[in-house]
């Protein structure tokens, strides 16, 4: 191993400091041009997100299984129970059909009794975040 003498160290360090002194990062001035409709969409999304609170509402699960059967079950449900909304959620490895968005447990249980007449294995679900 070679040891550099102090004069050689200074000879190497001086150019390195001189070169790093002139290095600049990116400029901090950034101009962003965006469509005004984008801001409107963000505001609409914020309003919708504040109105949706899945943690406080009850849903009823009417099906759990394959994708095609879940789609068929949801379309049949929407035909029979028109005012009640429904969605399909994928939870590995099954697709689940959840219906309703009930604020109270009593309201959910009333609808559960009606839905039980048409569907076999239904139960009440309180989704968490």
Steps between C-alpha positions, in 0.01 A plus 500: 500500500630842403476789736454843349717780619330812637581699186335238277192494725462877465556470126207252477267672749530851354352411156228292664386794713519733202284269290239438771465872566343554157258207519140621524185309573185543297337840500226540756268693270238259370208610290199274501238537231186299564152499363250682728267200465756296692455716810123472463527120485716497813245712686217269391699196615565663839127565543413141410767356730375699797145375443611135484567351839514124462596453862161614632274316256378142488488285188356158423712235330288289268766306309863387512654306212610525138496822299238396242260376766552817704411717199192291430392513866541879513300557181220272628502681833474841334201379300320369809597769753531811285545773765780316685848560361754219462870452424746221429819489705795272433638343816751229413401244368128587480281773363247625754171671424416760763169682486353795681650788690300504821566760770360299789511135589121487537449624145753245374332213686158591359638481148693186588173319577355599160815398313518164684177401329676504160864418580630208706813601687473867582641677802560847638839662456642813654792589269808654658738744339 
